[in-house]
Amino acid sequence: WYQRRVRGRMSSPPPPPTSSFRKLGIVGHSKNKEPICVNTLKGTRISLHSTLSQTSSGIQSLDLLLGNGINLSSSILLQELDRGEYSPAFAKHFISEGITHGHFVICLGERVESWLSILPKPIEQDTAPQAQTEDNLKIAWRYKRKMQSRFSHSYDLSQHRSPDEFNNCLTTLPSRGSSYSSIFEAISRIVNEHDHNVVRIVVDRFMFPVDDEATFIRFHYCLRRLIAQKNVVLMCLYPTGVMSDFSSFHLQELFNNVLSVESLPRDKKSVFKDYHGILHLDRIDNMCTFTMPNYDMTDRFFKVQRKKFIIEKMHLPPDLSETVSRSSNASSTNCASSKGIDF
């Protein structure tokens, strides 16, 4: 019996060679050797650094800072270092991007009602070049599908959305007169109802000024546990200096990405006259990767234009005045004469 079993093992064909290479979007193969693909949600794409799905924040330059997009089941904390003049622009782009992709948006806070009436409208792209190349993409149909689906959009702040565009995909929750438990139950119920879609949550100065800091931190802890299990992206806007240092530290630890927004004074003679504020990168999370984070955490300057939100590094312009050129020429001639070089 033992010999027959050994002969049967030796006569069986060797297993096929395995490979660690996998195509992007394929997680395995079925018994019929058919590829099993990831069920990609609308408005999302697979990250280039990990296997997580990402969605856009509505600001293309901010997506580059966060690793080409916001990971699903993650959160962003925007801290207002001053009066909070430009922090609502981040939230309005975030909400409008979710409406464009068909995501469900939950808004909670004091200033949310005023934001919904002035949400920026997406800029329509010219479809003429795409129609011309339609005949040339009969074979490369995969590239054609990628051209039609856009990950991030640009918005025009001078044109506003009509309420009919987001009546079915946006809801607002009352921030005053409600308890933490009732608000959390309402959020969890909406998230479970839209489990097949991406849900965006915007929280603006909820329950401010905070009376019970322990309950406030517990609410955000439960909110973090909820979004870690669902396809949810959270953005919170809170001013600094209102809570104690202990509570502020614990609040920052509950968020994956922490950014601070500081507005600049309006001075035409200042070096920062072309910018509206400073964006401090306090924390950028490196999720589901084994490599060390390699993010440039230096401060960025942003300017809000009518058709573009720009976040970039500030570079001082070179001093090309006449006095500097004369002094440099004089110093070069002195060096030449001291060395005795004959031209």
Secondary structure, DSSP 4 states (H G I P E B T S, - for coil): -HHHHHHHHHHSPPPPPP-S---TTEEEE-TT--EEE--PPTTEEE-SSSS-EEE--S-HHHHHHTTSSEETTEEEEEEESSS-SSHHHHHHHHHHHHHHHT-EEEEEESSHHHHHTTPEEEPPPP-HHHHHTSGGGSS-HHHHHHHHS-S---EEEEEE--GGGSSSSEEEE--SS--HHHHHHHHHHHHHHTTTS-EEEEEESTTSSPS-HHHHHHHHHHHHHHHTTTTEEEEEEEESSSS-HHHHHHHHHT-SEEEEEEEPP--TTSTTTT--EEEEEEE----S-SSPP----S-EEEEE-SS-EEEE---PPP---HHHHHHHHHHHHHHHHHHT---
